[in-house]
């Protein structure tokens, strides 16, 4: 699980909006703090922060798009704002090229973690089959010459 987060870093964060509707927002600054805690830097997340202030429940999904596997994490979020005690130590751990733009850091205490896999595996496809197919698709949709071997 830690490897997937470290390699992908892009997590899709689901929160609950003021009207009770789900709200989904991608965040590209995720790190693993310890076995029970994830964190991301808030660069431009006003809706996510507003939703978390009203209801700190959150779910995050990380997917390796080439093998169609990943994890979903549910938990409780806490927003640590710039200037608050642990902010600088968390920012150090984040090591983001966007560090100067990080306004706050959201930590998530994970209460549930489950694997995610594509239904393609149910049909007998292997991880290498899927990696090969999705890598070819990725290359095909890129501008010509972008990812030539």
VMD Tcl script that draws the C-alpha trace (Angstrom):
set ca {
  {0.00 0.00 0.00}
  {2.76 2.43 0.92}
  {4.58 1.69 -2.34}
  {1.46 2.44 -4.40}
  {1.02 5.83 -2.68}
  {4.71 6.70 -2.99}
  {4.75 5.79 -6.68}
  {1.39 7.25 -7.71}
  {1.13 10.25 -5.32}
  {-2.13 11.22 -7.03}
  {-5.02 10.40 -4.74}
  {-8.67 11.10 -5.39}
  {-10.19 12.57 -2.24}
  {-13.90 12.14 -1.57}
  {-15.58 14.44 0.93}
  {-19.19 15.29 1.72}
  {-20.47 18.65 0.45}
  {-22.75 21.01 2.36}
  {-25.80 19.61 0.56}
  {-24.82 16.02 1.43}
  {-23.59 15.26 -2.08}
  {-20.22 13.57 -2.61}
  {-17.36 15.75 -3.79}
  {-14.29 14.28 -5.47}
  {-11.01 16.14 -5.93}
  {-7.59 14.92 -7.12}
  {-4.57 15.76 -4.94}
  {-1.04 15.19 -6.22}
  {1.02 15.78 -3.06}
  {0.24 12.69 -0.97}
  {2.75 11.16 1.41}
  {2.63 8.35 3.97}
  {3.38 9.65 7.46}
  {3.20 6.29 9.25}
  {1.29 3.00 9.17}
  {-1.99 4.76 10.06}
  {-1.65 8.26 8.62}
  {-1.60 9.83 5.15}
  {-1.20 13.52 4.34}
  {-1.49 15.92 1.43}
  {-0.61 19.54 0.93}
  {-3.43 21.99 0.30}
  {-2.36 24.13 -2.62}
  {-5.75 24.98 -4.07}
  {-8.42 23.03 -2.19}
  {-11.02 25.48 -0.83}
  {-13.96 23.14 -1.45}
  {-12.24 20.15 0.12}
  {-11.24 22.18 3.20}
  {-14.73 23.64 3.54}
  {-16.22 20.14 3.37}
  {-13.73 18.74 5.90}
  {-14.46 21.58 8.34}
  {-18.12 20.51 8.37}
  {-17.49 16.75 8.26}
  {-13.96 15.33 8.63}
  {-14.84 11.93 7.15}
  {-12.88 11.26 3.98}
  {-12.06 8.51 1.53}
  {-9.03 8.46 -0.76}
  {-8.37 6.21 -3.75}
  {-4.99 5.54 -5.33}
  {-4.84 3.59 -8.57}
  {-1.95 2.43 -10.70}
  {-3.56 3.16 -14.07}
  {-1.42 0.64 -15.94}
  {-2.14 -2.45 -13.84}
  {-5.61 -1.31 -12.76}
  {-4.95 -2.02 -9.09}
  {-4.89 0.22 -6.08}
  {-6.29 0.93 -2.64}
  {-9.08 2.85 -0.99}
  {-8.55 4.41 2.40}
  {-11.27 5.75 4.67}
  {-10.62 7.85 7.73}
  {-10.82 11.15 9.51}
  {-9.06 14.29 8.32}
  {-7.42 17.07 10.31}
  {-6.32 20.33 8.72}
  {-3.02 21.77 9.98}
  {-2.68 25.38 8.87}
  {0.51 27.28 8.11}
  {1.81 28.69 11.40}
  {0.35 25.91 13.57}
  {2.79 23.82 15.62}
  {3.29 20.70 13.46}
  {2.95 22.49 10.10}
  {6.67 23.03 9.41}
  {7.61 19.45 10.35}
  {4.85 18.13 8.07}
  {5.93 20.45 5.26}
  {9.48 19.10 5.60}
  {8.13 15.58 5.15}
  {6.10 16.65 2.12}
  {9.23 17.80 0.21}
  {7.10 19.22 -2.57}
  {8.34 21.50 -5.29}
  {5.16 23.43 -4.47}
  {6.11 23.85 -0.79}
  {5.93 27.64 -0.88}
  {2.34 27.40 -2.15}
  {1.12 24.91 0.47}
  {-1.37 26.73 2.70}
  {-2.19 23.85 4.99}
  {-1.57 20.14 5.29}
  {-4.38 17.66 5.66}
  {-3.56 14.57 7.70}
  {-5.82 11.55 7.45}
  {-6.01 8.95 10.19}
  {-6.87 5.78 8.29}
  {-9.59 3.62 9.84}
  {-10.13 1.27 6.88}
  {-7.99 0.19 3.92}
  {-9.18 -2.07 1.12}
  {-7.67 -3.20 -2.17}
  {-9.15 -2.14 -5.52}
  {-8.79 -4.29 -8.63}
  {-10.23 -4.12 -12.11}
  {-12.89 -6.60 -13.17}
  {-10.44 -7.50 -15.97}
  {-8.71 -9.76 -13.46}
  {-11.97 -11.68 -13.02}
  {-11.78 -12.54 -16.73}
  {-8.32 -14.05 -16.29}
  {-6.10 -11.20 -17.48}
  {-2.75 -10.97 -15.75}
  {-1.07 -7.87 -14.38}
  {1.46 -7.96 -17.22}
  {-1.38 -8.27 -19.78}
  {-3.05 -5.18 -18.38}
  {0.21 -3.24 -18.05}
  {1.05 -3.97 -21.69}
  {-2.45 -3.03 -22.95}
  {-2.75 0.19 -20.93}
  {0.81 1.28 -21.69}
  {0.06 0.87 -25.40}
  {-3.18 2.82 -25.01}
  {-1.38 5.60 -23.11}
  {1.23 5.88 -25.83}
  {-1.43 5.88 -28.54}
  {-3.30 8.86 -27.08}
  {-0.19 11.00 -26.55}
  {0.96 13.62 -29.06}
  {2.95 11.98 -31.84}
  {6.52 11.17 -30.84}
  {5.97 12.03 -27.17}
  {6.70 8.53 -25.85}
  {8.44 6.74 -28.68}
  {10.95 4.08 -27.73}
}
mol new
graphics top color blue
foreach p $ca { graphics top sphere $p radius 0.5 }
foreach p [lrange $ca 0 end-1] q [lrange $ca 1 end] { graphics top cylinder $p $q radius 0.2 }
display resetview
